[in-house]
Amino acid sequence: MVIEWLEFRVDPAVRSQFLHHDRQIWTTALSTCPGYHSKEVWQDHTDPRRIVMVIRWQSRDQWKAIDPLWLETLETQFRAAVGEHYTLETVREFSL
């Protein structure tokens, strides 16, 4: 099991839109990938701009085998839906 840890800074005015489109675009697409296990989205209630995503993969090889061009296409769709109101601040990887 491998954890992909993503921390975002999101404008609170678009937080619900960000979360909606994340489910519709990212979660839907990633769930079709070999090795995808699950995803959790955590909102920091002491800082409404901070959102943490924890994505579980069965193996690092399966996670890293995802086509980067496909990921870029998804990011383009997501950014078109949400706009420039967020930044990806932290990317981390954890394993058992």
Secondary structure, DSSP 8 states (H G I E B T S, - for coil): -EEEEEEEEE-GGGHHHHHHHIIIIIIHHHTTSTTEEEEEEEE-TT-TTEEEEEEEES-HHHHHTS-HHHHHHHHHHHHHHH-S-EEEEEEEEEE-
